[in-house]
Amino acid sequence: MTNSTTDSDHFILQQYQQHGDIAVLGRLYQRYMHLVYGVALKYFKNKEEAQDAVHNIFEDLVVKLPGHEVDNFKSWLYVLTRNHCLMQLRRQKTKGQSSELSERVMESSEDLHHDDETRLEENLVKLESCIDKLKEEQQTCVRLFFLERKCYQEVELKTGFGIKKVKSYIQNGKRNLKLCMEESE
């Protein structure tokens, strides 16, 4: 037995997918905007960032929904929102780390020696070699997730593996890479 909210969500979603009318999508999104805001606020702990996320996620919907078959819009939207927030936080962390790294490199640029550069290059070669030793599925998921910065959902779409498989391949691949790097030292 289905409830009327799901049926009407599904109907409105079909209308949008058939006709591409953003006002129709806006009507559907309006129902769940407070939930999207709540999830974003939980992750960002900042009202402005949460509000930005609400707007950005709507823009994502306009792009992503036409190509997706969505059975339960509310659940799908929750996953999309969570992934969006996690990706934003990961980007912020990466930017913070890279600017921190840049500052440290600039401060210590006089101290850089040829040996350090050689060691870094050797580690990169070892890492690439270790990635090549992973099982094909792990290799693919690790490259997409870490090197191409794709979220779990994007890796799932690109590879065709289920989300649980993607997470498992990434986790096992990471563990195997660590072991390989430790062995090669």
Backbone as CSV, one residue per row, in Angstrom:
resi,resn,N_x,N_y,N_z,CA_x,CA_y,CA_z,C_x,C_y,C_z
1,MET,0.848,-1.186,0.000,0.000,0.000,0.000,0.893,1.248,0.000
2,THR,0.647,2.153,-0.926,1.438,3.381,-1.007,0.641,4.528,-0.418
3,ASN,1.354,5.510,0.115,0.629,6.654,0.664,0.476,7.725,-0.414
4,SER,-0.460,8.629,-0.194,-0.783,9.618,-1.223,0.349,10.601,-1.466
5,THR,1.190,10.894,-0.452,2.307,11.819,-0.630,3.297,11.264,-1.645
6,THR,3.633,9.979,-1.485,4.569,9.347,-2.412,3.991,9.336,-3.815
7,ASP,2.691,9.015,-3.930,2.062,8.998,-5.248,2.100,10.382,-5.881
8,SER,1.764,11.408,-5.119,1.755,12.740,-5.704,3.182,13.226,-5.988
9,ASP,4.148,12.858,-5.136,5.546,13.177,-5.424,5.942,12.538,-6.750
10,HIS,5.590,11.279,-6.875,5.944,10.531,-8.083,5.282,11.157,-9.319
11,PHE,4.023,11.547,-9.169,3.304,12.158,-10.284,3.957,13.486,-10.695
12,ILE,4.262,14.316,-9.708,4.886,15.614,-9.998,6.262,15.404,-10.626
13,LEU,6.998,14.444,-10.106,8.318,14.132,-10.653,8.210,13.699,-12.115
14,GLN,7.235,12.869,-12.420,7.014,12.439,-13.817,6.669,13.635,-14.699
15,GLN,5.847,14.531,-14.171,5.483,15.732,-14.930,6.736,16.533,-15.276
16,TYR,7.605,16.701,-14.285,8.835,17.447,-14.525,9.710,16.732,-15.547
17,GLN,9.871,15.438,-15.383,10.752,14.693,-16.278,10.215,14.679,-17.712
18,GLN,8.898,14.704,-17.857,8.310,14.705,-19.202,8.366,16.086,-19.858
19,HIS,8.128,17.131,-19.076,7.985,18.459,-19.659,9.132,19.415,-19.346
20,GLY,9.933,19.103,-18.327,11.079,19.948,-17.988,10.717,21.298,-17.410
21,ASP,9.512,21.427,-16.876,9.063,22.691,-16.308,9.642,22.874,-14.903
22,ILE,10.521,23.841,-14.742,11.208,24.059,-13.470,10.213,24.467,-12.376
23,ALA,9.125,25.126,-12.746,8.120,25.504,-11.747,7.494,24.262,-11.111
24,VAL,7.323,23.215,-11.898,6.780,21.951,-11.386,7.767,21.341,-10.389
25,LEU,9.037,21.333,-10.767,10.068,20.813,-9.872,10.136,21.663,-8.607
26,GLY,10.002,22.964,-8.751,10.018,23.873,-7.603,8.913,23.554,-6.608
27,ARG,7.738,23.200,-7.127,6.610,22.828,-6.263,6.953,21.587,-5.430
28,LEU,7.569,20.613,-6.082,7.954,19.385,-5.387,9.068,19.674,-4.375
29,TYR,10.057,20.440,-4.781,11.196,20.744,-3.915,10.753,21.538,-2.692
30,GLN,9.774,22.416,-2.882,9.252,23.250,-1.804,8.793,22.395,-0.619
31,ARG,8.241,21.220,-0.904,7.762,20.321,0.151,8.883,19.870,1.081
32,TYR,10.082,19.738,0.537,11.178,19.133,1.288,12.334,20.099,1.558
33,MET,12.154,21.351,1.192,13.221,22.335,1.362,13.651,22.460,2.826
34,HIS,12.710,22.395,3.733,13.054,22.496,5.155,13.906,21.306,5.600
35,LEU,13.665,20.130,5.019,14.479,18.962,5.344,15.891,19.112,4.782
36,VAL,15.984,19.615,3.562,17.286,19.847,2.933,18.079,20.853,3.765
37,TYR,17.408,21.913,4.179,18.055,22.932,5.005,18.538,22.324,6.324
38,GLY,17.697,21.507,6.942,18.053,20.875,8.213,19.278,19.975,8.086
39,VAL,19.323,19.179,7.030,20.473,18.296,6.816,21.730,19.133,6.564
40,ALA,21.601,20.155,5.721,22.748,21.010,5.405,23.237,21.737,6.660
41,LEU,22.320,22.195,7.478,22.695,22.891,8.710,23.419,21.942,9.664
42,LYS,22.973,20.691,9.684,23.624,19.683,10.538,25.087,19.493,10.122
43,TYR,25.344,19.474,8.815,26.704,19.265,8.328,27.556,20.530,8.421
44,PHE,27.011,21.659,8.002,27.815,22.885,7.920,27.860,23.676,9.225
45,LYS,26.812,23.534,10.043,26.714,24.291,11.297,26.832,25.800,11.050
46,ASN,26.291,26.228,9.907,26.367,27.627,9.504,25.149,27.924,8.627
47,LYS,24.333,28.898,9.023,23.082,29.184,8.313,23.304,29.578,6.853
48,GLU,24.310,30.427,6.618,24.544,30.902,5.253,24.952,29.752,4.326
49,GLU,25.848,28.905,4.815,26.278,27.762,3.998,25.115,26.803,3.759
50,ALA,24.275,26.618,4.770,23.112,25.737,4.620,22.145,26.314,3.581
51,GLN,21.936,27.633,3.612,21.051,28.268,2.629,21.635,28.153,1.220
52,ASP,22.940,28.333,1.104,23.594,28.159,-0.197,23.393,26.739,-0.701
53,ALA,23.512,25.779,0.208,23.333,24.372,-0.171,21.924,24.133,-0.694
54,VAL,20.924,24.732,-0.044,19.531,24.561,-0.490,19.394,25.021,-1.947
55,HIS,19.996,26.154,-2.278,19.926,26.671,-3.652,20.732,25.796,-4.611
56,ASN,21.933,25.398,-4.197,22.786,24.579,-5.069,22.178,23.211,-5.340
57,ILE,21.520,22.656,-4.337,20.910,21.333,-4.511,19.745,21.420,-5.481
58,PHE,18.986,22.501,-5.432,17.910,22.656,-6.419,18.493,22.696,-7.830
59,GLU,19.597,23.422,-7.993,20.263,23.468,-9.306,20.748,22.081,-9.715
60,ASP,21.249,21.301,-8.755,21.654,19.924,-9.037,20.469,19.095,-9.507
61,LEU,19.313,19.300,-8.861,18.111,18.549,-9.232,17.736,18.804,-10.690
62,VAL,17.810,20.066,-11.091,17.453,20.431,-12.470,18.301,19.638,-13.453
63,VAL,19.570,19.415,-13.116,20.490,18.712,-14.000,20.351,17.194,-13.872
64,LYS,20.241,16.693,-12.643,20.325,15.250,-12.396,19.009,14.498,-12.564
65,LEU,17.896,15.129,-12.251,16.623,14.406,-12.269,16.194,13.888,-13.647
66,PRO,16.396,14.643,-14.719,15.931,14.110,-16.005,16.534,12.748,-16.367
67,GLY,17.739,12.458,-15.904,18.377,11.193,-16.258,18.235,10.105,-15.211
68,HIS,17.509,10.350,-14.137,17.396,9.371,-13.061,15.973,8.847,-12.926
69,GLU,15.892,7.574,-12.608,14.602,6.998,-12.243,14.548,7.000,-10.726
70,VAL,13.630,7.758,-10.171,13.557,7.936,-8.729,12.244,7.356,-8.230
71,ASP,12.355,6.346,-7.353,11.147,5.726,-6.805,10.617,6.495,-5.604
72,ASN,11.521,6.935,-4.727,11.116,7.652,-3.531,11.896,8.970,-3.501
73,PHE,11.249,10.038,-3.919,11.918,11.322,-4.069,12.528,11.808,-2.754
74,LYS,11.790,11.677,-1.672,12.264,12.181,-0.384,13.578,11.486,0.015
75,SER,13.642,10.184,-0.111,14.865,9.438,0.236,16.001,9.792,-0.708
76,TRP,15.684,9.873,-1.989,16.695,10.194,-2.997,17.261,11.592,-2.744
77,LEU,16.377,12.526,-2.408,16.790,13.902,-2.125,17.674,13.956,-0.882
78,TYR,17.335,13.151,0.122,18.160,13.111,1.330,19.586,12.660,0.994
79,VAL,19.707,11.589,0.206,21.027,11.069,-0.177,21.784,12.118,-0.999
80,LEU,21.098,12.758,-1.934,21.714,13.803,-2.748,22.215,14.943,-1.862
81,THR,21.406,15.342,-0.892,21.764,16.428,0.018,22.979,16.043,0.857
82,ARG,22.939,14.855,1.423,24.059,14.390,2.248,25.353,14.349,1.429
83,ASN,25.285,13.786,0.220,26.474,13.707,-0.631,26.982,15.097,-1.006
84,HIS,26.061,16.000,-1.295,26.439,17.378,-1.632,27.207,18.008,-0.464
85,CYS,26.665,17.864,0.735,27.298,18.453,1.918,28.666,17.836,2.160
86,LEU,28.760,16.525,2.061,30.043,15.851,2.282,31.078,16.290,1.253
87,MET,30.663,16.437,0.002,31.596,16.879,-1.040,32.064,18.306,-0.772
88,GLN,31.152,19.171,-0.339,31.530,20.552,-0.030,32.529,20.584,1.131
89,LEU,32.250,19.789,2.151,33.155,19.741,3.301,34.515,19.186,2.888
90,ARG,34.510,18.189,2.015,35.774,17.619,1.541,36.554,18.669,0.745
91,ARG,35.853,19.432,-0.099,36.527,20.485,-0.880,37.113,21.553,0.041
92,GLN,36.333,21.946,1.058,36.820,22.950,2.008,38.052,22.443,2.734
93,LYS,38.010,21.182,3.137,39.143,20.592,3.846,40.360,20.539,2.935
94,THR,40.150,20.132,1.682,41.242,20.044,0.721,41.826,21.428,0.458
95,LYS,40.963,22.427,0.281,41.449,23.796,0.060,42.241,24.269,1.257
96,GLY,41.734,23.992,2.460,42.427,24.387,3.680,43.784,23.723,3.787
97,GLN,43.819,22.425,3.446,45.078,21.695,3.520,46.047,22.199,2.467
98,SER,45.544,22.472,1.254,46.459,22.906,0.206,46.990,24.310,0.483
99,SER,46.157,25.185,1.074,46.682,26.519,1.386,47.667,26.435,2.545
100,GLU,47.383,25.544,3.513,48.308,25.317,4.616,49.630,24.775,4.079
101,LEU,49.531,23.822,3.172,50.716,23.226,2.563,51.492,24.279,1.784
102,SER,50.781,25.113,1.031,51.439,26.167,0.252,52.221,27.096,1.161
103,GLU,51.593,27.480,2.291,52.270,28.367,3.226,53.534,27.715,3.776
104,ARG,53.409,26.426,4.139,54.578,25.726,4.677,55.676,25.608,3.630
105,VAL,55.274,25.350,2.390,56.266,25.221,1.312,56.943,26.555,1.070
106,MET,56.162,27.631,1.072,56.738,28.953,0.848,57.711,29.315,1.968
107,GLU,57.322,29.011,3.208,58.180,29.326,4.344,59.469,28.518,4.319
108,SER,59.359,27.280,3.851,60.534,26.420,3.913,61.160,26.183,2.545
109,SER,60.829,27.018,1.571,61.331,26.792,0.219,62.853,26.816,0.163
110,GLU,63.435,27.601,1.037,64.894,27.644,1.066,65.472,26.341,1.588
111,ASP,64.663,25.625,2.402,65.137,24.387,3.010,64.928,23.165,2.123
112,LEU,64.209,23.335,1.030,63.961,22.181,0.159,65.265,21.711,-0.466
113,HIS,65.464,20.440,-0.401,66.674,19.851,-0.968,66.272,18.906,-2.079
114,HIS,67.224,18.598,-2.878,67.017,17.642,-3.960,66.550,16.288,-3.406
115,ASP,67.061,15.904,-2.236,66.688,14.630,-1.618,65.189,14.574,-1.324
116,ASP,64.617,15.675,-0.816,63.194,15.715,-0.507,62.361,15.529,-1.765
117,GLU,62.756,16.196,-2.820,62.030,16.082,-4.084,62.130,14.657,-4.619
118,THR,63.298,14.078,-4.505,63.505,12.711,-4.972,62.636,11.742,-4.166
119,ARG,62.599,11.930,-2.833,61.797,11.068,-1.972,60.313,11.183,-2.321
120,LEU,59.851,12.404,-2.555,58.461,12.620,-2.926,58.146,11.920,-4.239
121,GLU,59.019,12.080,-5.195,58.831,11.448,-6.499,58.798,9.924,-6.363
122,GLU,59.704,9.381,-5.535,59.734,7.931,-5.305,58.433,7.449,-4.669
123,ASN,57.924,8.219,-3.702,56.661,7.840,-3.054,55.498,7.862,-4.030
124,LEU,55.483,8.851,-4.917,54.420,8.912,-5.923,54.503,7.716,-6.870
125,VAL,55.710,7.349,-7.245,55.895,6.186,-8.117,55.436,4.922,-7.389
126,LYS,55.798,4.794,-6.097,55.375,3.633,-5.304,53.854,3.584,-5.195
127,LEU,53.240,4.742,-4.949,51.785,4.798,-4.824,51.125,4.354,-6.120
128,GLU,51.605,4.869,-7.224,51.034,4.490,-8.524,51.205,2.988,-8.759
129,SER,52.364,2.472,-8.400,52.631,1.040,-8.544,51.679,0.229,-7.664
130,CYS,51.452,0.702,-6.438,50.539,0.009,-5.529,49.099,0.055,-6.043
131,ILE,48.699,1.183,-6.601,47.352,1.278,-7.174,47.209,0.266,-8.298
132,ASP,48.254,0.137,-9.121,48.216,-0.824,-10.232,48.107,-2.268,-9.750
133,LYS,48.532,-2.552,-8.518,48.486,-3.912,-7.975,47.118,-4.270,-7.397
134,LEU,46.255,-3.274,-7.188,44.927,-3.534,-6.637,44.087,-4.334,-7.621
135,LYS,43.069,-5.019,-7.090,42.100,-5.678,-7.964,41.456,-4.601,-8.822
136,GLU,41.015,-4.979,-9.999,40.502,-4.010,-10.972,39.382,-3.139,-10.390
137,GLU,38.445,-3.768,-9.656,37.314,-3.012,-9.102,37.797,-1.988,-8.073
138,GLN,38.724,-2.420,-7.205,39.271,-1.507,-6.192,40.028,-0.369,-6.868
139,GLN,40.811,-0.725,-7.864,41.610,0.258,-8.599,40.702,1.339,-9.197
140,THR,39.642,0.898,-9.863,38.713,1.824,-10.507,38.061,2.744,-9.481
141,CYS,37.547,2.161,-8.401,36.848,2.954,-7.386,37.801,3.912,-6.669
142,VAL,39.009,3.447,-6.352,39.991,4.299,-5.669,40.379,5.477,-6.557
143,ARG,40.632,5.216,-7.828,41.011,6.300,-8.749,39.890,7.337,-8.865
144,LEU,38.646,6.865,-9.041,37.521,7.788,-9.179,37.299,8.596,-7.898
145,PHE,37.342,7.916,-6.746,37.018,8.565,-5.477,38.120,9.513,-5.024
146,PHE,39.369,9.046,-5.034,40.452,9.855,-4.481,41.121,10.758,-5.508
147,LEU,41.360,10.253,-6.703,42.092,11.053,-7.679,41.171,11.985,-8.464
148,GLU,39.981,11.484,-8.825,39.047,12.323,-9.581,38.033,13.010,-8.683
149,ARG,38.105,12.743,-7.358,37.257,13.403,-6.362,35.754,13.221,-6.621
150,LYS,35.375,12.015,-7.064,33.956,11.704,-7.271,33.361,11.250,-5.944
151,CYS,32.066,11.541,-5.719,31.404,11.057,-4.509,30.968,9.604,-4.746
152,TYR,30.533,8.928,-3.678,30.132,7.530,-3.800,29.084,7.337,-4.906
153,GLN,28.104,8.226,-4.930,27.018,8.108,-5.896,27.547,8.235,-7.330
154,GLU,28.485,9.154,-7.547,29.062,9.320,-8.878,29.892,8.100,-9.272
155,VAL,30.611,7.527,-8.311,31.381,6.308,-8.590,30.421,5.175,-8.942
156,GLU,29.328,5.095,-8.191,28.318,4.064,-8.451,27.767,4.203,-9.867
157,LEU,27.415,5.425,-10.259,26.863,5.656,-11.588,27.876,5.346,-12.683
158,LYS,29.118,5.726,-12.460,30.159,5.560,-13.468,30.569,4.092,-13.647
159,THR,30.551,3.317,-12.531,31.036,1.933,-12.593,29.919,0.913,-12.742
160,GLY,28.734,1.270,-12.266,27.636,0.307,-12.284,27.632,-0.601,-11.061
161,PHE,28.600,-0.431,-10.156,28.616,-1.202,-8.919,27.583,-0.599,-7.978
162,GLY,26.979,-1.421,-7.127,26.064,-0.914,-6.106,26.827,-0.060,-5.104
163,ILE,26.112,0.794,-4.396,26.751,1.724,-3.460,27.533,0.985,-2.376
164,LYS,26.992,-0.153,-1.900,27.699,-0.930,-0.868,28.999,-1.503,-1.421
165,LYS,28.964,-1.950,-2.674,30.176,-2.483,-3.317,31.212,-1.370,-3.477
166,VAL,30.755,-0.195,-3.904,31.663,0.941,-4.094,32.386,1.254,-2.789
167,LYS,31.611,1.367,-1.704,32.207,1.677,-0.404,33.195,0.590,0.014
168,SER,32.820,-0.649,-0.224,33.681,-1.776,0.136,34.975,-1.764,-0.674
169,TYR,34.863,-1.554,-1.990,36.061,-1.510,-2.841,36.998,-0.378,-2.428
170,ILE,36.424,0.772,-2.080,37.246,1.916,-1.662,37.933,1.618,-0.333
171,GLN,37.168,1.092,0.625,37.727,0.797,1.942,38.826,-0.270,1.827
172,ASN,38.553,-1.352,1.114,39.548,-2.416,0.958,40.741,-1.937,0.138
173,GLY,40.485,-1.126,-0.874,41.562,-0.589,-1.695,42.484,0.291,-0.878
174,LYS,41.894,1.122,-0.017,42.679,2.000,0.846,43.572,1.184,1.788
175,ARG,42.979,0.144,2.377,43.742,-0.715,3.285,44.886,-1.411,2.533
176,ASN,44.589,-1.927,1.344,45.613,-2.606,0.547,46.715,-1.648,0.110
177,LEU,46.349,-0.414,-0.205,47.363,0.590,-0.571,48.289,0.873,0.607
178,LYS,47.712,1.000,1.792,48.524,1.272,2.975,49.512,0.130,3.208
179,LEU,49.006,-1.103,3.104,49.889,-2.271,3.303,50.988,-2.306,2.260
180,CYS,50.630,-2.044,1.026,51.608,-2.061,-0.080,52.673,-1.001,0.135
181,MET,52.256,0.207,0.531,53.209,1.297,0.742,54.146,0.964,1.911
182,GLU,53.599,0.359,2.964,54.425,-0.009,4.125,55.431,-1.089,3.729
183,GLU,55.008,-2.048,2.898,55.900,-3.124,2.464,57.041,-2.585,1.603
184,SER,56.738,-1.562,0.818,57.753,-1.060,-0.116,58.768,-0.133,0.547
185,GLU,58.544,0.221,1.827,59.495,1.123,2.521,60.726,0.404,2.974
